[in-house]
Amino acid sequence: MQHSSKTFFEQEVDRIANEHGLAEHHYIQIRQSKAFMEKYHSEKIELEKIAAAAFMSRFHYIRIFKLVYGLTPREYLRDLRINKAKGLLRKGMSVTQVCFDVGYESLPTFSSAFKRGTGYSPKMYQELNNSNLE
């Protein structure tokens, strides 16, 4: 029996699956990989391993992930990390600590990714948000 109270997201996924012939097991594997990224965003995540765990080639995995979520897995992970970083910076954590806590291994890489994603350097973002609280 089909569950009648699906969320909007579940309805959209069903629509995409029907329009593009996405097999249910692929959708399940893609959702599991997204949940994995959310849980382990602060660790080094290799796309090759995630694709292999989903029993897909890297190319096929990226294509299906983008079809379902509108972003590549790398873009999704970057945005996830930047959003986590924004929250930590608002709490007053040091930029260096935030960098490592959200999964970046290099402060310059983190800073440039953060600036591309927000328009501000991590320090400037933190200063702007701290001045708004006073």
WOHUDA-V282314 format. One record per residue. N is the residue number from 1. PSI is psi in whole degrees, 0 to 359 (NA if undefined). OMEGA is omega in radians with two decimals (* if undefined). Layout:
# WOHUDA-V282314
N:PSI:OMEGA ; N:PSI:OMEGA
This chain:
# WOHUDA-V282314
1:133:-3.09 ; 2:140:3.13 ; 3:123:-3.01 ; 4:342:-3.09 ; 5:68:3.12 ; 6:147:3.07 ; 7:167:3.09 ; 8:317:3.14 ; 9:313:-3.14 ; 10:322:3.09 ; 11:319:3.11 ; 12:318:3.11 ; 13:318:3.08 ; 14:317:3.14 ; 15:314:3.13 ; 16:316:-3.13 ; 17:318:-3.14 ; 18:318:-3.12 ; 19:325:-3.02 ; 20:6:3.11 ; 21:34:-3.13 ; 22:122:3.13 ; 23:142:-3.10 ; 24:321:-3.12 ; 25:329:3.07 ; 26:317:3.12 ; 27:316:3.13 ; 28:316:3.14 ; 29:322:3.11 ; 30:317:3.10 ; 31:320:3.12 ; 32:321:3.14 ; 33:324:3.09 ; 34:317:3.10 ; 35:322:3.10 ; 36:315:3.13 ; 37:320:3.13 ; 38:321:-3.11 ; 39:321:-3.04 ; 40:28:-3.09 ; 41:334:-3.08 ; 42:357:3.13 ; 43:167:3.10 ; 44:120:-3.11 ; 45:121:3.14 ; 46:124:-3.09 ; 47:323:3.14 ; 48:318:-3.11 ; 49:322:3.11 ; 50:315:3.12 ; 51:317:3.13 ; 52:321:3.13 ; 53:332:3.10 ; 54:4:-3.14 ; 55:43:3.12 ; 56:156:2.98 ; 57:160:3.14 ; 58:314:-3.12 ; 59:313:-3.12 ; 60:318:3.12 ; 61:311:-3.13 ; 62:317:-3.13 ; 63:314:-3.11 ; 64:319:3.10 ; 65:313:-3.13 ; 66:323:3.10 ; 67:318:-3.09 ; 68:316:-3.00 ; 69:351:3.11 ; 70:2:3.11 ; 71:155:3.00 ; 72:161:3.10 ; 73:321:3.14 ; 74:318:3.09 ; 75:319:3.13 ; 76:313:-3.13 ; 77:318:3.10 ; 78:312:-3.13 ; 79:321:3.10 ; 80:312:-3.14 ; 81:319:-3.14 ; 82:318:3.11 ; 83:320:3.07 ; 84:318:-3.13 ; 85:320:3.14 ; 86:317:3.12 ; 87:317:-3.14 ; 88:321:3.11 ; 89:322:3.10 ; 90:332:3.12 ; 91:354:3.07 ; 92:9:3.10 ; 93:153:3.13 ; 94:151:-3.13 ; 95:318:-3.13 ; 96:315:3.14 ; 97:318:3.12 ; 98:316:3.13 ; 99:308:-3.09 ; 100:327:-3.13 ; 101:332:-3.13 ; 102:5:2.99 ; 103:6:3.07 ; 104:145:-3.13 ; 105:354:-3.07 ; 106:129:3.13 ; 107:317:3.09 ; 108:321:3.11 ; 109:315:3.11 ; 110:312:-3.09 ; 111:317:-3.13 ; 112:322:3.09 ; 113:318:3.14 ; 114:316:-3.13 ; 115:319:3.09 ; 116:323:-3.08 ; 117:333:-3.05 ; 118:340:-3.05 ; 119:357:-3.13 ; 120:151:2.96 ; 121:158:3.13 ; 122:318:-3.12 ; 123:317:3.12 ; 124:318:3.10 ; 125:315:-3.13 ; 126:316:3.14 ; 127:318:3.12 ; 128:319:-3.12 ; 129:327:3.09 ; 130:324:-3.14 ; 131:334:3.12 ; 132:339:-3.10 ; 133:340:-3.05 ; 134:NA:*
